[in-house]
């Protein structure tokens, strides 16, 4: 039964995730435009996910429709709505919210003398359920069956999947070097667009690999740009209400684009991926060593209809003419979104980000076909000071989180100071806290 794991196993998983997140955070380069209150909305969202059992209640219903193992298998494709980044976020954001509440309760207990229960038994059960769901899901996605990218690789495609892409690759030579210049430009333009569209978070961009074609030592890596704005429909689902803040006049010619690149193995000194689907490569300017490229877009079939291994959606090759169309879209959409978001008030910006970080659960709900069983519009209702359509959340509690976080620099919860303790302390007291008695 899901969630039926021991305290010891739970603590091992908490320690594993804590160390994984610690390493990834310490190695992260933070780039923010200051357009959005990023820390404030992240910590507001994670409070919601844990404290109001928002993530647990949705996951509990999802588990009635589809097993986590099956979600992992259905995600073994390029352009999947759920990937290593989303699966890592599933457990990381939940434990982030849990750590905030535990920190609050420890402070309250030590300073007020009140009979505060730091972690109630019901919350422990919910945490075990979320951790068990995650540990059953992600090994069925990864080829190595691991929970994290401990080997610095993100590999989920089969050898057959890779070989099927071989004929779609365009060899780079002295006669077509201009393709690389165009590739660099469009990836930069799409990155900037995605950065604005996603409220300054990395969702929507995913890098993975390395893979190898048969008898070829050159590594093949992929870079995906998902959720390009094409209007009000995605996976056959009406997302117009979910994207109320994001509506723009310029739409993309395709809903996603996936770039594949083989690299000269004799020139690449380092090639690593972290759990957030970020590539770390040396030399950092590797474009002169690209030997071939592929360009695809992924068919968006509803995830409830996907079946592993033969019904995961068609991968359709594109020619380089798509670069001009994507460039026109990305540049115009970026300008339009920047102007639009600049005019929004603080609460609207805060709830745009909160929506992205809390309602990412919609991406999981669609795998069970239960997306219409929940209302996802509460961030907009909060911004407009309207009653909530959902009964899963308490509006006053969200206000309490927001006001509490306002007292801290940039809206970041103070439990994060645990990140900067000595490494040996993390082994006996992980950042995300062991189960509390």
JOKA-V196457 format. One record per pair of residues at least 24 apart in sequence whose ideal C-beta (glycine too) atoms are under 10 Angstrom apart, sorted by the first residue. I is the first residue (numbers start at 1). J is the second residue. If there is no record, write none. Layout:
<<I	J> <I	J>>
//
This chain:
<<1	129> <1	132> <2	59> <2	60> <2	63> <2	67> <2	68> <2	128> <2	129> <2	130> <2	132> <2	133> <2	136> <3	56> <3	60> <3	63> <3	124> <3	125> <3	126> <3	127> <3	128> <3	129> <3	130> <3	131> <3	132> <3	133> <4	125> <4	128> <4	129> <4	132> <5	127> <5	128> <5	129> <5	131> <5	132> <5	135> <6	128> <7	124> <7	128> <7	434> <7	435> <7	437> <8	435> <9	128> <9	131> <9	132> <9	135> <10	124> <10	127> <10	128> <10	131> <10	132> <10	434> <10	435> <11	131> <11	430> <11	433> <11	434> <11	435> <12	131> <12	135> <12	434> <13	91> <13	95> <13	127> <13	128> <13	130> <13	131> <13	132> <13	134> <13	135> <13	147> <13	432> <14	91> <14	95> <14	98> <14	99> <14	127> <14	131> <14	430> <14	431> <14	432> <14	433> <14	434> <14	435> <15	426> <15	427> <15	428> <15	429> <15	430> <15	431> <15	432> <15	434> <16	91> <16	131> <16	135> <16	147> <16	148> <16	150> <16	430> <16	432> <17	88> <17	91> <17	92> <17	94> <17	95> <17	96> <17	131> <17	134> <17	135> <17	147> <17	148> <17	275> <17	430> <17	431> <17	432> <18	92> <18	95> <18	99> <18	418> <18	419> <18	426> <18	427> <18	429> <18	430> <18	431> <18	432> <18	433> <18	434> <19	148> <19	423> <19	426> <19	427> <19	430> <19	431> <19	432> <20	88> <20	91> <20	92> <20	147> <20	148> <20	149> <20	150> <20	274> <20	275> <21	88> <21	91> <21	92> <21	95> <21	96> <21	148> <21	275> <21	276> <21	419> <21	430> <21	431> <21	432> <22	418> <22	419> <22	420> <22	421> <22	423> <22	426> <22	430> <22	431> <22	432> <23	148> <23	150> <23	274> <23	275> <24	88> <24	92> <24	148> <24	149> <24	274> <24	275> <24	276> <24	278> <25	92> <25	276> <25	416> <25	419> <25	420> <25	431> <26	419> <26	420> <27	272> <27	274> <27	278> <27	280> <28	202> <28	274> <28	276> <28	278> <29	278> <30	200> <31	195> <31	200> <32	195> <32	200> <32	201> <32	410> <33	192> <33	195> <33	196> <33	200> <33	338> <33	341> <34	200> <35	195> <35	196> <35	199> <35	200> <35	337> <35	338> <35	341> <35	342> <35	344> <35	349> <36	196> <36	198> <36	199> <36	200> <36	201> <36	341> <36	344> <36	346> <36	349> <36	350> <36	352> <36	353> <36	356> <37	199> <37	200> <37	346> <37	347> <37	349> <37	350> <37	352> <37	353> <37	354> <37	402> <37	405> <37	406> <37	410> <37	411> <38	199> <38	200> <38	201> <38	349> <38	350> <38	353> <38	357> <38	410> <38	411> <38	412> <39	353> <39	405> <39	408> <39	409> <39	410> <39	411> <39	412> <39	413> <39	416> <40	346> <40	349> <40	350> <40	353> <40	354> <40	401> <40	402> <40	405> <40	406> <40	408> <40	410> <40	411> <40	412> <40	413> <41	199> <41	200> <41	201> <41	349> <41	350> <41	351> <41	352> <41	353> <41	354> <41	355> <41	356> <41	357> <41	358> <41	379> <41	402> <41	405> <41	411> <42	93> <42	96> <42	97> <42	199> <42	201> <42	353> <42	354> <42	356> <42	357> <42	358> <42	405> <42	411> <42	412> <42	413> <43	96> <43	97> <43	100> <43	354> <43	357> <43	401> <43	402> <43	404> <43	405> <43	408> <43	410> <43	411> <43	412> <43	413> <43	415> <43	416> <44	97> <44	100> <44	350> <44	351> <44	353> <44	354> <44	357> <44	358> <44	379> <44	398> <44	399> <44	401> <44	402> <44	404> <44	405> <44	411> <44	413> <45	93> <45	96> <45	97> <45	350> <45	351> <45	353> <45	354> <45	355> <45	356> <45	357> <45	358> <45	359> <45	360> <45	379> <45	398> <45	401> <46	92> <46	93> <46	94> <46	95> <46	96> <46	97> <46	98> <46	99> <46	100> <46	101> <46	354> <46	357> <46	358> <46	401> <46	413> <47	96> <47	97> <47	98> <47	100> <47	101> <47	104> <47	354> <47	358> <47	397> <47	398> <47	400> <47	401> <47	402> <47	404> <47	405> <47	413> <48	93> <48	97> <48	354> <48	357> <48	358> <48	359> <48	378> <48	379> <48	392> <48	393> <48	394> <48	397> <48	398> <48	401> <49	90> <49	93> <49	94> <49	95> <49	96> <49	97> <49	98> <49	130> <49	357> <49	358> <49	359> <49	360> <49	361> <50	93> <50	94> <50	95> <50	96> <50	97> <50	98> <50	99> <50	100> <50	101> <50	102> <50	123> <50	126> <50	127> <50	130> <51	97> <51	98> <51	100> <51	101> <51	104> <51	123> <51	394> <51	397> <51	398> <51	400> <51	401> <52	97> <52	358> <52	392> <52	393> <52	394> <52	397> <52	398> <52	401> <53	122> <53	123> <53	126> <53	130> <53	392> <53	393> <54	94> <54	97> <54	358> <54	359> <54	361> <54	374> <54	378> <54	390> <54	392> <54	393> <55	90> <55	91> <55	93> <55	94> <55	97> <55	126> <55	129> <55	130> <55	133> <55	358> <55	360> <55	361> <55	364> <56	94> <56	122> <56	123> <56	125> <56	126> <56	127> <56	129> <56	130> <56	133> <57	126> <57	361> <57	374> <57	391> <57	392> <57	393> <58	359> <58	361> <58	362> <58	364> <58	365> <58	368> <58	370> <58	371> <58	373> <58	374> <58	392> <59	90> <59	94> <59	126> <59	129> <59	130> <59	133> <59	134> <59	361> <59	364> <59	365> <59	368> <60	126> <60	129> <60	130> <60	133> <61	365> <61	368> <61	370> <61	373> <61	374> <62	133> <62	361> <62	364> <62	365> <62	366> <62	367> <62	368> <62	369> <62	370> <62	371> <62	373> <63	129> <63	132> <63	133> <63	136> <63	368> <64	368> <64	370> <65	304> <65	365> <65	367> <65	368> <65	369> <65	370> <65	373> <66	303> <66	304> <66	364> <66	367> <66	368> <66	369> <66	370> <67	133> <67	136> <67	137> <67	140> <67	368> <68	132> <68	133> <68	134> <68	135> <68	136> <68	137> <68	138> <68	139> <68	140> <68	364> <68	367> <69	133> <69	136> <69	137> <69	138> <69	139> <69	140> <69	141> <69	308> <70	136> <70	137> <70	140> <70	306> <70	307> <70	308> <70	367> <70	368> <71	133> <71	136> <71	137> <71	138> <71	140> <71	141> <71	303> <71	306> <71	364> <71	367> <71	368> <72	134> <72	136> <72	137> <72	138> <72	139> <72	140> <72	141> <72	142> <72	156> <72	308> <73	137> <73	140> <73	141> <73	156> <73	306> <73	307> <73	308> <73	309> <73	312> <74	140> <74	141> <74	303> <74	304> <74	305> <74	306> <74	307> <74	308> <74	309> <74	311> <74	312> <74	313> <74	367> <75	137> <75	138> <75	140> <75	141> <75	142> <75	156> <75	303> <75	306> <75	308> <75	312> <75	367> <76	140> <76	141> <76	142> <76	143> <76	155> <76	156> <76	157> <76	158> <76	161> <76	306> <76	308> <76	309> <76	312> <77	156> <77	157> <77	161> <77	298> <77	306> <77	308> <77	309> <77	312> <77	313> <77	314> <77	315> <78	156> <78	157> <78	161> <78	165> <78	206> <78	208> <78	222> <78	224> <78	256> <78	258> <78	260> <78	296> <78	297> <78	298> <78	312> <78	313> <78	315> <79	206> <79	222> <79	224> <79	225> <79	226> <79	255> <79	256> <79	257> <79	258> <79	296> <79	297> <79	298> <79	299> <79	300> <79	312> <79	313> <79	315> <80	141> <80	156> <80	206> <80	224> <80	226> <80	298> <80	303> <80	306> <80	312> <80	313> <80	363> <80	367> <81	226> <81	227> <81	234> <81	235> <81	256> <81	298> <81	300> <81	303> <81	306> <81	362> <81	363> <81	364> <81	366> <81	367> <82	137> <82	138> <82	141> <82	303> <82	360> <82	363> <82	364> <82	366> <82	367> <83	141> <83	154> <83	156> <83	206> <83	207> <83	208> <83	224> <83	226> <83	277> <83	363> <84	138> <84	141> <84	142> <84	148> <84	149> <84	154> <84	155> <84	156> <84	206> <84	207> <84	208> <84	273> <84	274> <84	275> <84	276> <84	277> <85	154> <85	202> <85	203> <85	204> <85	205> <85	206> <85	207> <85	208> <85	274> <85	275> <85	276> <85	277> <85	278> <86	138> <86	141> <86	203> <86	206> <86	276> <86	277> <86	360> <86	363> <86	364> <87	134> <87	137> <87	138> <87	141> <87	142> <87	147> <87	148> <87	275> <87	364> <88	134> <88	138> <88	147> <88	148> <88	149> <88	274> <88	275> <88	276> <88	277> <89	201> <89	202> <89	203> <89	275> <89	276> <89	357> <89	360> <89	363> <90	130> <90	133> <90	134> <90	137> <90	138> <90	360> <90	361> <90	363> <90	364> <91	130> <91	131> <91	133> <91	134> <91	135> <91	137> <91	138> <91	147> <91	148> <91	275> <91	432> <92	134> <92	275> <92	276> <92	432> <93	357> <93	358> <93	360> <93	361> <94	126> <94	127> <94	130> <94	131> <94	133> <94	134> <94	432> <95	127> <95	130> <95	131> <95	134> <95	430> <95	431> <95	432> <95	433> <96	357> <96	413> <96	415> <96	416> <96	431> <96	432> <97	358> <97	401> <97	413> <97	432> <98	123> <98	124> <98	126> <98	127> <98	130> <98	415> <98	432> <98	433> <98	436> <99	413> <99	415> <99	416> <99	418> <99	430> <99	431> <99	432> <99	433> <100	401> <100	404> <100	405> <100	413> <100	414> <100	415> <100	416> <101	413> <101	415> <101	433> <102	415> <102	432> <102	433> <102	434> <102	435> <102	436> <103	413> <103	414> <103	415> <103	416> <103	417> <103	418> <103	433> <104	404> <104	413> <104	414> <104	415> <105	436> <106	415> <106	433> <106	436> <107	414> <107	415> <117	436> <117	437> <118	433> <118	435> <118	436> <118	437> <119	433> <119	434> <119	435> <119	436> <119	437> <120	436> <123	435> <123	436> <124	435> <124	436> <124	437> <127	432> <127	435> <128	435> <133	364> <137	364> <137	367> <138	275> <140	308> <143	211> <147	275> <148	274> <148	275> <149	208> <149	272> <149	273> <149	274> <149	275> <149	276> <149	277> <149	278> <150	275> <151	272> <151	273> <152	210> <152	270> <152	271> <152	272> <152	273> <152	274> <152	275> <152	280> <153	208> <153	209> <153	210> <153	211> <153	271> <153	272> <153	273> <154	206> <154	207> <154	208> <154	209> <154	210> <154	221> <154	222> <154	272> <154	273> <154	274> <154	275> <154	276> <154	277> <154	278> <154	279> <155	208> <155	209> <155	210> <155	211> <155	273> <156	208> <156	211> <157	208> <157	209> <157	211> <157	220> <157	222> <158	211> <158	309> <159	211> <159	212> <159	213> <159	214> <160	309> <161	211> <161	309> <161	312> <161	315> <162	209> <162	211> <162	212> <162	213> <162	214> <162	220> <162	260> <163	211> <163	213> <163	214> <164	315> <165	211> <165	213> <165	220> <165	222> <165	258> <165	260> <165	294> <165	296> <165	315> <165	317> <166	213> <166	214> <166	216> <166	220> <166	262> <166	292> <166	294> <167	294> <167	317> <168	260> <168	292> <168	293> <168	294> <168	295> <168	296> <168	315> <168	316> <168	317> <168	318> <169	213> <169	220> <169	260> <169	261> <169	262> <169	291> <169	292> <169	293> <169	294> <169	295> <169	317> <170	260> <170	292> <170	293> <170	294> <170	295> <170	317> <170	319> <170	320> <171	262> <171	291> <171	292> <171	293> <172	261> <172	262> <172	287> <172	288> <172	289> <172	290> <172	291> <172	292> <172	293> <173	291> <173	292> <176	293> <176	320> <177	287> <177	288> <177	290> <178	320> <179	290> <179	292> <179	293> <179	295> <179	320> <179	323> <180	261> <180	287> <180	288> <180	289> <180	290> <180	293> <181	287> <182	320> <182	323> <182	324> <182	327> <183	223> <183	259> <183	261> <183	287> <183	290> <183	293> <183	295> <183	320> <183	323> <184	285> <184	287> <184	290> <185	323> <185	327> <185	330> <186	225> <186	257> <186	259> <186	295> <186	320> <186	322> <186	323> <186	324> <186	325> <186	326> <186	327> <186	330> <187	223> <187	225> <187	257> <187	259> <187	261> <187	287> <187	323> <187	326> <187	330> <188	327> <188	330> <189	323> <189	326> <189	327> <189	328> <189	329> <189	330> <189	331> <189	333> <189	334> <190	223> <190	225> <190	228> <190	252> <190	257> <190	259> <190	326> <190	327> <190	329> <190	330> <190	333> <190	334> <191	223> <191	225> <191	330> <192	330> <192	331> <192	333> <192	334> <192	338> <193	225> <193	228> <193	229> <193	252> <193	326> <193	329> <193	330> <193	331> <193	332> <193	333> <193	334> <193	335> <193	337> <193	338> <194	225> <194	226> <194	227> <194	228> <194	330> <194	334> <195	334> <195	337> <196	246> <196	330> <196	333> <196	334> <196	335> <196	336> <196	337> <196	338> <196	340> <196	341> <197	227> <197	228> <197	229> <197	243> <197	245> <197	246> <197	248> <197	330> <197	333> <197	334> <197	337> <197	341> <197	356> <198	227> <198	246> <198	352> <198	353> <198	356> <199	245> <199	246> <199	341> <199	349> <199	350> <199	351> <199	352> <199	353> <199	354> <199	355> <199	356> <199	357> <200	341> <200	349> <200	353> <200	356> <201	353> <201	356> <201	357> <201	360> <202	276> <202	277> <202	278> <203	227> <203	276> <203	277> <203	356> <203	357> <203	360> <203	363> <204	228> <204	256> <204	356> <205	276> <205	277> <205	278> <206	258> <206	273> <206	276> <206	277> <206	278> <206	279> <207	259> <207	273> <207	274> <207	276> <207	277> <207	278> <207	279> <207	280> <207	281> <208	258> <208	273> <208	277> <208	279> <209	260> <209	261> <209	262> <209	263> <209	271> <209	273> <209	279> <210	262> <210	263> <210	265> <210	268> <210	271> <210	272> <210	273> <210	279> <211	260> <211	262> <212	262> <212	265> <213	262> <213	292> <216	262> <216	265> <216	291> <216	292> <217	262> <217	264> <217	265> <217	266> <218	261> <218	262> <218	263> <218	264> <218	265> <218	266> <218	267> <218	268> <218	289> <218	290> <218	291> <218	292> <219	261> <219	262> <219	263> <219	264> <219	265> <219	268> <219	271> <219	281> <220	260> <220	261> <220	262> <220	263> <220	291> <220	292> <220	294> <221	259> <221	260> <221	261> <221	262> <221	263> <221	268> <221	271> <221	273> <221	279> <221	281> <221	286> <221	290> <222	258> <222	259> <222	260> <222	261> <222	277> <222	279> <222	294> <222	296> <223	257> <223	258> <223	259> <223	260> <223	261> <223	277> <223	279> <224	256> <224	257> <224	258> <224	259> <224	260> <224	277> <224	296> <224	298> <225	252> <225	254> <225	255> <225	256> <225	257> <225	258> <225	259> <225	297> <225	326> <225	330> <226	255> <226	256> <226	257> <226	258> <226	298> <226	300> <227	252> <227	255> <227	256> <227	363> <228	252> <228	253> <228	254> <228	255> <228	256> <228	257> <228	297> <228	326> <228	329> <228	330> <228	333> <229	255> <229	329> <229	333> <229	337> <230	254> <230	255> <230	256> <230	300> <230	329> <231	255> <233	300> <234	300> <234	302> <234	366> <235	299> <235	300> <235	301> <235	302> <235	303> <235	304> <235	305> <235	306> <235	313> <235	363> <235	366> <235	371> <236	300> <236	301> <236	302> <236	304> <236	305> <236	366> <237	300> <237	302> <237	303> <237	362> <237	366> <237	369> <237	371> <237	372> <238	371> <238	372> <239	362> <239	371> <239	376> <241	375> <241	376> <241	377> <241	380> <241	389> <242	355> <242	359> <242	362> <242	371> <242	376> <242	377> <242	379> <242	380> <243	355> <243	376> <244	352> <244	355> <244	377> <244	379> <244	380> <244	383> <244	384> <245	337> <245	340> <245	341> <245	344> <245	348> <245	349> <245	351> <245	352> <245	353> <245	355> <245	356> <245	379> <245	380> <245	383> <246	333> <246	337> <246	340> <246	341> <246	352> <246	355> <246	356> <247	336> <247	337> <247	340> <248	329> <248	332> <248	333> <248	334> <248	335> <248	336> <248	337> <248	340> <249	332> <249	333> <249	336> <250	328> <250	329> <250	330> <250	331> <250	332> <250	333> <250	334> <250	335> <250	336> <250	337> <251	329> <251	333> <252	297> <252	325> <252	326> <252	328> <252	329> <252	330> <252	333> <253	297> <253	318> <253	322> <253	324> <253	325> <253	326> <253	328> <253	329> <254	296> <254	297> <254	298> <254	300> <254	316> <254	318> <254	322> <254	325> <254	326> <254	329> <255	297> <255	298> <255	299> <255	300> <256	296> <256	297> <256	298> <256	299> <256	300> <257	295> <257	296> <257	297> <257	298> <257	318> <257	322> <257	323> <257	326> <258	294> <258	295> <258	296> <258	297> <258	298> <258	315> <258	316> <258	317> <258	318> <259	293> <259	294> <259	295> <259	296> <259	318> <260	292> <260	293> <260	294> <260	295> <260	296> <261	286> <261	287> <261	289> <261	290> <261	291> <261	292> <261	293> <261	294> <262	289> <262	290> <262	291> <262	292> <262	293> <262	294> <263	287> <263	289> <263	290> <263	291> <263	292> <264	288> <264	289> <264	290> <264	291> <265	289> <265	291> <267	291> <293	320> <294	318> <295	319> <295	320> <295	321> <295	322> <295	323> <295	326> <297	322> <302	366> <302	367> <302	369> <302	371> <303	363> <303	364> <303	365> <303	366> <303	367> <303	368> <303	369> <303	371> <304	365> <304	366> <304	367> <304	368> <304	369> <304	370> <304	371> <305	369> <306	366> <306	367> <344	383> <345	383> <346	383> <346	402> <347	379> <347	382> <347	383> <347	384> <347	385> <347	402> <348	379> <348	380> <348	382> <348	383> <348	384> <349	383> <350	379> <350	382> <350	383> <350	402> <350	405> <350	411> <351	378> <351	379> <351	380> <351	381> <351	382> <351	383> <351	384> <351	398> <351	402> <352	379> <352	380> <352	383> <353	379> <354	378> <354	379> <354	382> <354	383> <354	398> <354	401> <354	402> <355	379> <355	380> <355	382> <355	383> <358	393> <358	398>>
//
